[in-house]
């Protein structure tokens, strides 16, 4: 791409941004992504200056981008980063964690490294294989997502964080919204909105500054910044395709035909769901009889305990290691559109 940047009119363009139809130079592209993330933070008052933040870092492109933007806009001394080793053969590599730690340290952020095995007593692969042997065909992504959210929330409480910050991008958000619609999960759809309060005082509110940034943009951002790219792919992606994977392909086709579709969809959902999110109940969840963590009032066990029990794990490590422990719960403040 040899033309001049459409924004500054000076530097050579290196990126074509399909949803705006603009050709951007490196500096203007990076500034555009940063500006969108900062705009979302301010629009929904995701956090305030001086807040302690729990940052989830996977070591993937999205998490490096979030680390860079967050460290530029928030005191690094107020950021506690946690990286979770899932326990997937060929996927979790020691060198990836070492690189993540080095990059984070350059920003003044220390990374706590933990694992699903440390929390439950079993790696993700072990849990999935145990479940499959018992003819329980639950997606590995379900085990992974629930475990990761639980661990991040636990550390957020331990460190008194006011927010858990994750690197979910625009693609992730729209896929989740469509999956909730297809499943008829009205509550899940409303809870996706930035204004939705936590459904339990034990849940530290989760915010997503990259929710209006495309995945291709985070990949391009990471490349232009020289961040290390994770080259291996999770073995379960093609082995056990999910509804989300099928939704992803359909959305990508729509985006190809009409660039900007995902962004317009999420903007529309933000507007439609805002009044419903504000009115969502704060204390809608009960407590798990096994581990004490939040669960639906209709369930005696939380979803993680239930999934592990189906896999033949009735006494996960966390049920006696963390249940009943003194956990500091950070104060919360309601968001609002600025």
N, C-alpha and C positions, 0 to 999 in steps of 0.2 A: 504494500500500500504506500504509494509515493506522494499522494496529495497532502495538502496542508490541513491541519486540524481545524474543524468547523467552529471551535469555541475560541481558541486563542488567536487563530489566524497566523501563527508564527512557526510553530514546530511541526515536523512531519507527522501525519496521522499513522497510527499503528493498530488501531482497533476500530472495527465498524460496529456500532451499537444499533442493532436492527430495530429495537422497539422505539427509538427516537429518530432513526434514519441519519444519525450523525457519525462523522468520522472523527475520531479523537486521538490526540497524541497521548503518550504515556502519562504525563503529568495531569492533563485534564481528565483522563479516564479515572485515574486513582482518586482525584479530588471529587469526581462525580459520585463514585461509590461511597467514599467517606461521607460526603454531604448527605446522601440518602439515608445512611445508617444513623447519622447524628440527628437528622430530621425526625426519624421514627422515635429515637430516644426522647427528644424534646416534645414531640407531638403527644406522646402518651405518658410523659413523665415516668419513664421506665425506672430511673433512679435519680438520686440527687447527689450533689457534690458532698463528699465525705462519707457516703454510704460504703459499707463493706460489701463487696460483691464476691460471689462464688462463681468462678468461671470454669465451665466444662470444656476441656481440651482433648480432642481425640487424636490430634496429630495429622488430621486431614487438612485439605486446602482451606475449608471453611473456617476451621478453628484458628489457623494461622492468620487469616484475614481479620477475624474478630479480635484476636489478641493485639494485632497492630493498631486497629481502630480504637479499641478500648484503652490501650495504654497511651494513646495520643490525647484522649478526652477525659481520662479519669486518673486519679492518683494511683500509680502502680502499687504503692504500699497498702492500698485498700483493696487490692485484688488477691484473692486466694484461688489458685488454679488447681484443678483436680483432673487427672487423666486416669481412665479406667481401662485396665487390660481385660478384654472380654474372655480370652482363652479360646482362640480359634486357630487351629493348626495352619501354619504358613502365613497367617495374617498379622498377628501380634509379634513384632520383632523388636529386640532390645535396642538395635541401632536407631529405630524410629523414635523410641522414647528418649534416648540420649540426645538426638537432634532437637526434639521438642523442648527438652530441658534447657539446652544451650541457647536456643532462640529466645525462650521466655526469660531466661536470666539476663540476656542483653537488654530486655525491656524493663528489668527490675522486678520481675515476677517469678516467684518460686513455684514449682509444680509438685504437688503431692501425687504420687503414683500408687494406685491401689488396684484391686482386681475383683471381678465377680466371684472368683473362688474364695477370696479372703472374706467376702461378705456372706456368701451362701454355703460355702464348703465345697462347691463344685464349679468347674469352668462352664462357660456357655456350651461348648461342644459336648461336655459330659452330660449336662442337663438335657440337651436336645436328644442325644443318643439314648439316654435312659427313657425319655418320654416315647420315642419312636419304638423302642423295644416293647413298651407296654401298649402299643397301638394308639398312642395319643398323638394325633397329627396337628399339633399346634405349631405355627410358624416360628422358626428360630428368631425372627425379628421381634416377635412378641416377647419371648424370654429376654432377649437382649434389651429392648426398649424399656420394659418394666424394671429390670434390674438396674439399668443405668440411671433411670430417673430416681429410683429409691436411694441409690448410693449418693448421688449428687445432693439430694434433699437432706440426707443424713449429715453430710459434711457441712452443708449450708447452715443447719441448725447448730452443729458443734461449734462453728466459728462465728456465730451470731450475724450471719450475712442477711442483709435486707432483701437481696434479690439473688436468684440463680440466673446466670446469663449463659445462654447456649447459642450455638452458631447455626441454627436452622435458617436456611435461605428461602427465597421466594418459592422455588420449586417445591421444597418440603412443605411449606405452609399450604399452598394450593392443593397439593396431593392429599394432605390430611383433611382439608375441608371437603374435598370431593368424596373421599372414602367415608367420612362421617355422613354426608348426604346420602350416599348409596346404601349405607347401613341404617339410615333413619335415626341416627344418633344426634338428636337435637341438642342435648346437653353438651355433648362433646364438641359440637360445632360452636356453640356459644362460648364455651370455656377457651376456645382458641383465640378469642378476641383479647387484645392487650388490656382492656378495661375490666375484664372478668376477675373478680376477687378470688383468692384461694378458697377451695371448698372445705378446708379444715385449717385450724390454727397450727397444725403440725406441718403444713405444707408452706415452704418458703416460696413466694411468688416467683414465677419464671418469666424472663423477658428475652426477646429475640431481636436484637438490633439489625440483623441482616435480613429481616423478613420481607423487605422490598428490593432485595438484590438477587438477580438471577444466579443460578449455579454456574453457568458459563462465565459470568462476570467474576465470581470468586476464584474460579480456576485461572482466569486471565490475570487477575490481580496478584494471585500467588506467584504466577510465572514471572510477571514484570518486577515483582519485589525480590525474586530470587529465593523464595521460600522452598524448603525441601518438599517434594511431592511424594505422597505415599503411592508406591507403585503396585503393591499387591491388592487383590480384591478378595472380599469375603467369600469363602467357599460355599456359603449357603445361598448366595444370591441367585445362582442359576439352578442349584439343587432343589430349592423349594420356593418357586416364584409366588409372590403374594398378590392380593388384590391391588395393593399400592403399586406394584411393579406394572401391572396392566394399566392402571390409571395414569401412571407416569408416561407410558408410551402414547396414550391417547392425547394427553395434554401437550406433549412435545409436537405431535402432528398438528394440533390446533395452533400452537405457537409458530410453527413453520409457515402455515398458510396465512396467519394474521399475527405478525409480531406485536408483542405488547398484550396479548390476550391474558396471560397469567397475572400481569400487573393490574390490568383493569378489573379482573375478577376479584382479586384480593381487596382492591380499593372499594369495590361495590359491597363486598361482604363486610368490610370495616364499617361502612355507613349503615347498612341494614341491621347489623348485629349490635351496634353500639348501645342503643337503649335497652336491649335484652341483657347485654353483658353487665351493665351497671346494676340491674335489678336481680342478678343471679345471687342465690343465697350463699352466705359465707360459711356457715357451719352445716353443710349438707351431708357430711360423711360421719360414719360411726368409727369404731375402733376394732381392729382385728383381734380375735380372741387368742391368737397364738403369739403375735409379735407386738401388738399394741399400735400398729401403724394404721393410718386412715383406710377405710374401706366403705363400700356402699352399705347403707343401713339394712339392706335386705340380705347381706352376706355376713356370715360369722367369721370367715377368713378373707383376708385381702387377696387380691388377684395373684400376687407373687407367691404367697403361701399355698394358694389353691393350685397353681401351676406346678409348683415343686412337689406337692403331695401327689398329684397325678403322675409325676415322674418318679415317684417312690421315695421322695425326700421329705420325711415328716418332721425332722428336727434340723432345719437349716441353722448354720452358725449364728446368724443374726438373731434368731429367736431367743437365745440365752445370752449372747454376747452384748447386744444392744438394748433389748427390751428391758424397761425399768431403769435404765441408766439415766443419769442427770444430763439432759441435753439443753443447751442454751438456745432459746428461740428468739431470733431477732425481731424487733418491732416492725410492723408493716405500715405502709401508708398507701392510701388509695390513689390510683392514677387519675389523670384527667387530661383532656385534650387542651393543649396550650395554644 
